[in-house]
Amino acid sequence: MFGKILEVKQEKNKVIFLFEQGTGIIEIINPWVVNVFSPLKTNEYKSKAIESLKGEECKINVETTGTHIQITTDKLKINVYENFIVDFYDEIGNILCEDYRGERKPFVRRGNGGKLEEEGHKVLENIKENKVQVIKKLMGDEKFYGLGDKTGNLNKRGYDYEMWNTDEPAPHVESHKSLYKSIPFFITLRDKSVFGIFFDNTYKSYFDMGKENNEYYYFAAEDGNLNYYFIYGDKMEQIISRYTDLTGKTPLPQMWTLGYQQSRWSYDTKDRVIGIAENFRKYDIPIDVIHLDIDYMDGYRVFTFDNNKFPGFKNIMDDLKGMGIKVVTIIDPGVKKDKGYFVYDKGLKNNYYVKDKDGIPYVNEVWPGDSVYPDFADKNVRDWWSENQRIMIEEGVSGIWNDMNEPASFKGPLPNDVVFNDEGIESDHREFHNLYGHLMSKATFKGIKKYTRKRPFVITRACYAGSQKYTTVWTGDNQSFWEHLRLSIPMLLNLGMSGMAFCGCDVGGFSFDCTSELLSRWVQVGCFSPLFRNHSAIHSRDQEPWAFDEETLNINRKYIKLRYKLLPYLYDLMHESECNGLPPMRALVIHYSNDKNVYNINDEFLFGKNILVAPVVEQGKTYRALYLPQGKWFDYWTKEKINGQQIIIKNAPIDVCPMYVKEGSIIPNYPDQRYVGEKVIDELTLDIYEGNGDYEHYEDDGESYNYKNGKYNLYRITQRVKEDISIKFEKIHIGYDSSYKYLKIIFNSSKVKLVTFNNDNVDFVENDNNIEFKINAVDGEIKITLI
């Protein structure tokens, strides 16, 4: 395609190749990250995912050999050949990633596909050649992770997918090639190396991870530029961190957003919403958020309220806040075409809607009927949408749930030639379809931040790479099927490895009718999902915790209360995510990538580094086999100590979710509370498991940006096992006024002879599997002498 190399020149960190038929650019972002670019469509490309690219000055050497040009950094060697073939090696010359030299050779599909179609089957076709296409050689040992929340197993080897945001109401199964999100980033794990590739192209794109042929994998797009980032590192967590260095880290959310959230399509009247809130308090189930779906609006007009169903909307919000419950309302992008409706009129007057090829605002149908679509590619439109958030904030709404923003439409998809205004440059729907939800969320985030001066809570169904800077996500309209419970785990884990640290799914399932057993098992997964929301569809059976029977109610209460107990640990994980990009809910392969036993585990995950969760995801099962990786692990429920690197069988009756805590772990706990902020927490519980370990606990006001100015507390706890057990507590940064007064220590061993703190004896209570004692929250050393 490119032909021979005619000239090579270096401009700072860019090496520019002039070929017979085009230009190629290798840009060194830092010693580990390289951008491969060719202006196939536009000379300049302003990424919507990477908004503040910060290159690093580093040593770059360019050398000409007889067959290729070699570019060297301290960590990588990049060989560039004719036709812009690019191979990557580590610093000592081991091959990491190599372009495939041959032609694509799809496997043969035999027989008449038309016969399949006659019976109603979907006929699969091999993807044709595309304008932009990169084919990489399969070495044979690759495992692939990431690509957002695509269906299928955790390891994407042998799958193929499309990046085209799609509202798909049919039950999601492994054969789905596209869903609501497009995150064109994947991690390749090989036996002795790991790297990531981010294909920053927003047109419809294709990823074949060795399905078409076991000699290669490829990524391709229908249009746009050749533009991908090669990201290298020693460990998988470094790849995630460096990818989120490019596209942005998930910001620390307000703590209440990590509490339990209840939703339904629809709590459609004031009395229904208040009744739901009262039942949570009646049944002693913690909750922080109730979601309102489309029926709170006046005729589904966005930024309006139905005064008949919700008279005195702000007063209702105030009443709920008095009960400790916040409200998040849904907002769709479709604006009702309705002369006299203030949103429609202002958008029309200011030329804010996408247009057809004749320059007329494009009209399709969604919930309000005929509707127009804001042109979020235009900054002026985003600013207008941000301003509209004031309406919701002044009425007492605490967060915004963006839906239908693929964008969805009832009368066929938006045509490819619908016109967008990309900051003064005309573009079309092909380029901005996958960006629509991303840009809508960006505008929403900006508006909430402006009018609350707090960390915004935005949730979206559709997004693109980099959306984690502005929004949390859920996996869309799942079903109350056991298979969808199983699917949700690898979907959430791959979202986490794709930069989306704050994610969840509809606990219990959105469509169909949930059963008591399914909800009981699903809430045991939701307890450890960063976004913990039960949501169900209109015309399905009630799905609230009390809607089934006493046993189901008790199980929901148990795990929702466990969530609130673990809130300080989860908040620490979200703080860590803002620093290094790692998600709270993690595939085992992130931390145990040298253990081949974890490469394909779909039904276990880590909650941070310290807690392993192995939920039951099959109907009728009261036991399960699970794998414990290297180290020693404590059964959370029984405190039994078990050696890792083995498969064990765990009894798991309906109220037990198997959980294991790694030796040396220190898990902060909060006391029982009905909602975040109900009580001043002046006593922190430290749940400590014998072994060598370190932990840092973070504390701030839970809602403002004051922590950016140093108003936070950071505590370091270290545990060392010698003759005695030493546990040191240090305040390493104190900038937030409200620090803890007391520490309650739970040490998980009953064979304790003596406890001292700063050389003074401490009385302790001995339980079946642990001891408990309380000390002042001051710097010092606990010493525990075992029997």
N, C-alpha and C positions, 0 to 999 in steps of 0.2 A: 504493500500500500504506500509506504513512504519512500521506498527506493534507497539508493546509496547515500551515504553521508558526504555532503559537499564541503561543509565547514563546521567547525566547533569553536565557540567562544564562551568565555566565562565573564559574567557580570556579578561580582560579589558572590552570593551564595547560589546563583543560578548558572547552570551550564546549558547553553542553547545550541541545539543541533539544527542545522539547515540541511534538509534532505532534498532529493530530487523533486518530491511531491509533497512538501509540507515542512512544518517546523515542530520540533519536540523540545521540551524543556524539562530538565531535572533540577528541582529546587531542593536544597538541603535546608530543612526547617531546623533541625538540630542533629546531633550525631546519630540518633535513633529513628528519626522521622524524615521521610523523603516524599516529595510530591512529584508525580509523573503527569505531565500536562502536554496536550497538543490542542491548539485553537482550531478545532474542526468546524466550529460554528461562529464563535466570537473571539476576538483577540484578547479581550479582558473578561474575566469571570469574577463577579462579586458573589461569593458564597453566601447563602442564607443560613447555612449551618455553622460556618466558621465566621464569627463576627469580629474577632480581635486576634488575628493570627500574629503570634509573637515569635519571630525567628530568634535563633540563638547564634551568636558568633562562634564559629567553630573552625577547626582546621579542615580544609578541603584541598585535596590533591587531585589534579586531572592529568592523566597519562595516556598517551596514544600507543597502542600496540599494533601488530600486523593485522588483527582481525576486529578489534573493537576499541572503544574508549573506556578506560577504567576511572571511576570517580571514587575516592576513598575518604571516609571520615574516620574518627577514632573507633567507631563501632561497626561500620558497614563498608563493604565494597560493592559498587554498582557497575556492572558491565553493560555498555550500550552498544548494540550492533546495528547493521543495516536494517531498514524497515522498522526502526525504533523498537527493536526487541530489547527487553530490559531484564537482566538477571540480578538477583541479590544474594550476597554472600556475607557471612559474619566476618569479623576482623581478622580471623586467621585463615579464611578462605574456604570454609565449609559452605556448601550450597544451601540456601534457605528457600528460595522461591525462583523458579525458572520459567520463562515464557516457553510455550509449546511451539515447536517449529513446524509441525505438520498442519494439515487441514482438518477441519471438523469432520468427524465421521459418525453421525448419529446411527444408533442401532436401527435395524429394519423393522418397520411395523407392517406385519403381513395381514393380508385379507382386506375385505371391503368394509371400511369404516362406516359407510352409509347404512349397512345393515344394522350396525349397533345403534345408529341414530334413529332408525325406524322404530326400534323398541324403546326409545327414550333415553338411551345411555349417552353420556357425554363422550365425545370422541377427542382423544388427546392427539396433538400434533407436535412434532419436533419444532423447536423455535428456528425460524429462518435467520439468515445472516442479518446483522444490524449495522447501522452506520458507525456506531462505536462498539468495539468488541475487543476484549482482552482474554486470551486463552492461556492458562497456566498449566504446566505439566504436573501430573499427579506422580509423586514419588512412591506412593503406596502406603505410607504410614500416617496420612493426614486424618485428623479429626476436625470438624468445623463447628463453630459455635457462634451465636449472635443472630443477626438478621431480624432483630425485633421479635414480635410475638407470633411468628409463623407457626402453623400447626405442625404436628409430627413430633419426633423424638428430640431429645436434647442435642445429640450429635447430628448435624445436618448432612453428613456424608451420604451421598446417594439420593438426595432430594433435589428438586428444582422449584424455584419460586419466581414470582413476578412482584415488582415494586410498583403498585398502582392502587392507591387508597380506595377501598371498596366497601360499601355498605352491603354486607351479605347476611340476609336474615335466615337463610337455610342453615341447618345444623352444621357446625364447623367440624370437618373431618380432615384426615391426613392429606387428602388429595387437593385441598384448597391451596391454590397458588398465591393468592393475595387476600389480605384482610384490610383492616382499617388504617394500618400504619406502614410507612416506608422508611426503613432504617437500613440503608445499604452499607452496613459494616459487618464484617465477620472476623473471627479469630481462627487462625489455623494452628493447631497443636500437632507437632511432629514428635517423634521419639526423643529427639535431642535439641529441639528448638521450638520457638513459638513466635508468631508475628500476627499482625492484624492488617486488613486492607479496608479502607474507606473509599468507596466509589461515589464521589460527590457529584452526582448527576441527577437532576430532578425529573427528567423525562421518564417515561415508562421504561423500566429496566428489568433485566432477566439475570438470574443467578442459577447456574447449574453446577451443583457440587459433586460432579462425577456420576450423575445419573445417565447422561447421554452416552458417555464412553468412559471406561475406567482408566484411560490414558491421560485425561485432562479434566479440568474444571474451568468454567468461564464466567465472566460477568459482561453484560452488554446493555446498550441503551439504543432506543429508536432515533435519538437525535442528541444534540448538545455536544459538549467537548469531551475529549479524553481527559479524565481528571481523577486520579486516584492517589491516595496516600498510603505508603508502605510504612508500617509502624513496628519497630523491632523492640525486643526486650529479653531479659533473662527469665522472667516469670510472667504468667498470665495476668497477674494483677497489675504489672507494669504496662502491659498492652492496654488494659482498660483505663488506667490512669492517663496514659499518653493520648489515647483517643479522646478522652474527656478534657484533656488540656486543649485539644483542638476545638472541640464542639461545645464545651462548657460543662461545668459540674452542676449537679442537682443542688440548688441552694437549700440551706437549713430551713425547714418549714416551721410554722407555728406548732407548738406541741399538741394543741387540741386536734389538729388534722390527723394525728396519729392514733386518736381514740376511735372507738367504734362508731360506725355510721350506718343509719337505717334509711332505706329508700324503697320506693315503689312507683311504678307507673299505674296508679297515681294516688297520692294522698290529696284528694281533689277538693276538700273543703276545710274550713277552719276547724270544725268540730272533729274531723277525722285526724288532722295533724295533732291537735291538742290531746285527743284520745290516745294516740300512739305514744306521745311523750309521757302522759300520765301512766300508761301501762309499764313503760320502762322503769319508772320510779316505783310503781306498785310491786313489780316483780323483782326489785332489787337487782337490776341489770344496768351496768354502767353504759352511758351513751353520751357522745358529744355533738353529734350532727344528725339532723333529719334533712333529706333531700326532697325538693319539690320538683316534680316533672312538669310537663307542658300545660297541665290543666290549671295552674295558678294564674295563667295569663288571660288577658281579655281577647278571646278569639284567636289565641296562639300568636298574638302580635308581640314581638320581643320588646322588652323594656316597658311592659304594661302589666296591670294587675286586674284580676276579675273581682270587682267590688261586691258582687253578689255572693260568690263562694268564699271570698276572703275579705270581709268588710273590715276596714281599718287595718290594712296589712302591717303597718309599722307597729301598731299596738300588739298584734299577734306575735311579731318578732320579739318585742319587748317581753311579752308574757313567757315565751319559750326561753329567752335568755335568763329570766328570773328562775327558771327551772334548771339552768346550767346547760341548755341545749341551743346550739347555733343552727342556722338554716343556710343551705346551699341550694341555689336555684339553677335550673337548666336554662340555657340560652342557645338557640339555633342561629345559624347565619342567615337563613332565608327571611327576608323582610316582606311582609304582606303588601302586595300591590293594591293600595287603598288610599285614594285621594282624601286628604284631611287627617290622615294618620301621621303624626309629627315625625316619626322616624323615616317613613317612606318619603315624605315631602322634602325633608332636609337633604336626604341622600340624593333625591332626584334633582333638586335645585343645584347642588354642588357637584353633580356629575360623578357620584361615588359608586355607581354600580357597574359590574362587568357588562360588556356590550356584545351584540352579535356583529357579524362582519359588515353590517350596514351602519354601525354606529348607534344602534338603538338598544336600550337596556334589555338584556336577555331575561326572559321570563320562563320559569318552570314551576312545577307545583310541589309544595311540601305541606306541612301541617296547616298553615293558614289558608291554603288554596294557592292561587297564582301569586308567585313571589319573585323578587329580584335578589341578586346576590352582591353583597359588598365586595369591592375590589381591594382585597387586603394586600395586594402587591404594591399599592399606592400608600405612601407614608401618610398623606393627608387623610385617607380613609381610616387607616389604623388609629390616627390621633382622634378622629371623630368617634370611632368605636370605643376608644379608651375613655373619652369624655362621657359616653353613655353609661359607663359603669357607675358613675356618680348617682344615677337614678336608683340603682340597686342598693348601693351602700347607704344612701340617705334613708331608704326604707328599712334598713336594719339587716340586710342580707350579709352574710359573712364570707361567702365564697361563690364562685361561678363554675358551673358544669357545662362545658361546651360540647354539644352533640351535633350529629347530622352534618359534620363539617369535613366530609371527604372531598367535595360536598355531595350530600345525598340529594336525590331528586326523584319524583314519582313518575314523571313523563319522560322516561329515558335519560341517559347520562347527558351531561353538558357536552355540546359538540366541541371537537378539537379546535375549531376556529373562533371560539369565544375569546374576546380581546381583553387583555389585562394591561394596566399601565405600570410598568416596572420602573418606578422612579423616573418617569418621563420618557422611557423607552417602551415602545409597543411590543408586547409579547402575546402569547396565546395560552389556552387552557392546557395544552400538552406539557408546557413547562411548569405551570403553576398548580396543576391539579394536586400533586403530592405535597405542595407547600401550603395549601389552603388552610388546613387545620393548624399548622405551625404558626402562620402569620396571624391568624385569629387569636390564638392563645397568647402570642406576644403582645398584641394590642390589649387583651383582657388583663394580663399581668400588669402592664404599665398603668392602666386605669385604676385598678384596685390599689396598687402601691401608692399612687398619687393621692387617692381619697381616703385611705386608711392610715397611711404612713406605717403600715405593718407589713410583714411578709405575706404576700398574696397566696391564697389557695385557689388554684385553677385546676380543673380536671378536664381532660379532653379525650375524645374517642379517636380522632385522626391526628397524625403528626408526622414529622420528618426528623432526620438526624438533627440533634441540637435542641429539640423541643424541651429537653430536660431542664433547660435554663428557666423555663417559664411555666411549666405545667407538670402535674402528675397525670398518669394515664390508667385506664382500665382496658381490659381485653375485649370489650364490646359485648354484643348480644349473644352470650352463650346460652346453653340449655340446661335444664335440670336433669342431666344424664350423668351416670357414673363415669362414662367415657370423657365427659367434659371436665369433671373433677380431675381425672388423671391428666388430661391435656393441659390443664391450667398450670401445673407445676413446671414442666419444661418451657411453656410459654413465658411464665414470669421469670424464670431463671435466665432465659435468653434475652428477655428485655433488660434485665439487670446487666448482662454482659454487653449490651448494646448502648449503655450509657443511661438508661432510664431506671434510676435507682428507686424512685418513688412510684410504685405500680401495684396494681391489684386486679382482681376479677370480681364479677358479681357472685358473692357467696350464696350458695344455694341454687344458683342458675337463674337466668332471666326468664326464659320461655319454658313452657311445659309446666308440669306440676311436680314440685319437690316432694320428697318423702321425708319422714322423720329421721330415718337412718342416714339418708344422704345429707340432710342439713347438719346432723350431728357430726358427721365426718368432715363436711366442708368447713364448718366453723373452726375445726382443729387445724386446717390449713390457713384459713383466713387470719387466725390469731397471729401468725408469723408473717403475713403479707404486709408490706408497708402501708398500703391502702386497704383498710379493713371495712368493706361495705357490703351489706346484704341488700340485694336489689332484685325485684321481680316484675313481671309484665302484667299489664291489664288483662283481665279475664283468666289469669292463672289463680291457683288457690293462694290463700294467705300464707306468708312465709316468715312472719315475725317469730321471734324465739318462743313465744307462748302459743303459737297457732296449732301445735300438734298435740303433745301430751306432756305430763309432768316430767318424764325422763328426759325428753328433748329440751324442755325448758331448763332443767338443771344442768345439762351438758353445755348449752349455750351460755348460761350464767358462769359456769366454771371456766370456760375458755375466754370469755370476754373479760372476766375478772383477772385471769392470768395475763391477758394483754396489758391491762392497766398496771399490774404488778411489775411487768417487764418494761414499762414505758421509759424509765431512765436509761435502760440498756439500749432500747430502740432509738431514743433521742441521741445517745452517744454514737450509734451507727450512722444516723443521718448527718451528724456533725462530721464524722469520719468521711462520709461520702462527699460532702462539700470540699473536703481537703484532698482526697485522693481518687474520687470517682467510683469507689467500690460500692456495690449495692448492699443493703442489709440482708436480703434473701439471696444466697449464693449457691451456685452449683458446687459440688464437692471438688470438681476438677480445677476450680480456681486455686485452691490451696493445696491440693494433692495431685498435681499434674504429672508427677512421676509414678503414680499408682495406676496401672492399667485397669484395675478393677472399678474405677470410678468414672471412666470415660463415657459410659452409656447409662449411668444411673438416672432414671427419670422420676423416681418416686421417693427420693430423699433430698434433703438440702441442708445447708448450713444457715443458721440465723446468726450473722456475724461469724467470727472465727470459732466461738466458744461453744455454741449449742448446735447439735445435730438433731434434725427433726425427720422422722420416718413415718408419716401418716399412713393410715389404712385407707386405701382408695378403691376397694372392691366390696361389692355388696355381700353382706353376710359374713365377712371375715372377722374373726375375733383373735387372730394371731397373724404374724407376718415374719418373713425372713428379711433381714436387713444387714447391710455391710457397715462395719465400723472401720474407718481408716486408721493409719498409724497412730500410736500413742495409747494412753489409758483413758477410759471413759467411765463416767458415773451415770447410772440410770437415774434420771431426774426424779422419778417417783419413788423408787426403792432405795436409792443411794448405793446400790451394788456397784462395785468397781470391776470393770471388764477390760481385758486386753483388746487392742485394736488389731487391724489387718486380718479380720476374720468375719465370717458370716455367722450371725446368731439368729435364733428364733425367739421372738418376743410375744408373750401373751398380751393381747390388746382388746379387752372387752370394749363395748361401744363407747364408754366414757373415757377411754385411755388413748391418747396419742403418744406413741413412743418418742421419748426425748432423751438425749444423752448430752452430758456436759463434760468437756475435756478437762483432764487433770490440770491443776494450776489455775483454773478459771476463777475470776472474781466477777460476779454478776450483781449489779446494783438493782435494788427493788424499791418500789414505793409502797406505802400502806394502802389499804382498801380505800377507794374513792369512787363516787358516782360519776364524776366528770373532771376533766382537767381544770385545776384552779379552784376546786371545791374547798380545799383546806390548804393552809400554809404547811408545807412539808419541811419541818425542821429536823427530822430524823431520817437518815438514809440507812437502809438495810443493805449489807454486803453479804451475799450468799457465796461462800468461799469453799472451793474444792481443793483438797490437799494436792500439792505439787508445786513446781517452780513456775511462776507466771507473773506477768506484768499487766496492769490495766490503767487506763486514764479515763476518768469520769468528768464530763463536761456539764456545766450548769449556767443558765442565764435566765432572763425573764420570760422566755418561751414565746415571745410574740414580736418584739421590736427588732430594729436593726442596731440597737445600742451595742450589741456584741462586736460589731465591726469596729467600734471605737474602744475596744478593750474592756467593756463592761460584761465580763463573764468570769466564772471561776473554773479552774482546772485542777483536779486532784489526781495524784499518782499513787497507786497502791501496788506494792510489790510483795510477792511471796517467795520465800526461799526455804527449802527443806534441807537441814543439816542434821545435827543431833536433835535440836529443837526446831520448831517451825517459827520462822520470823516473818511477820507481816508489818510492813512499814506503810504509814499513811502520811502523805505530804501534800500541802497546798502549794502548788507550783505557780499559780496565777490567781490572784484575788482582785477582781474588779467589779463584781456584782455584789450589792449590799447584802442581799438575803442569802447568806450561806448557812449550811447545816450547823445545828448545835450539838447533835448527838449522832453516833453511829451504832446501829444494832448489828452485831456480827453473828452470822450463822456459819459455824464451821462444821463441815460435813465429815465428822468422825466422832464416834461416841467413846473412843478410847483415850480420853484426855485426863491427865493427872493435875496439871497446873496451868493457869493463865495469868500473865502479867501484862500490864501496859505501862510503859515508861518505868519499869522496875517495881511498880506497885501491884500487889495481888488483886485479881478481879474475880468476883463471884460469877459463876455461870450456872445455867440450868441445863441439865442433861436430858435429852430426848432419846427416842429409840435409835435414831441414826445420826444425830448431830448434837452440838451444844449451842447455846445462845447466851450472849451477854451484851451489855451496853456500856459504851464509853463516851467521853466527850469528843467532839469532832475537832481535835487539835493534832498538830504534827506529833508523830511519835511512833513507837515500835511495840507491837504486840508479840509476845513470845508464848508459844503453846508447847507444853511438854506432854508427850504422849505416854501412856502407860506401857 
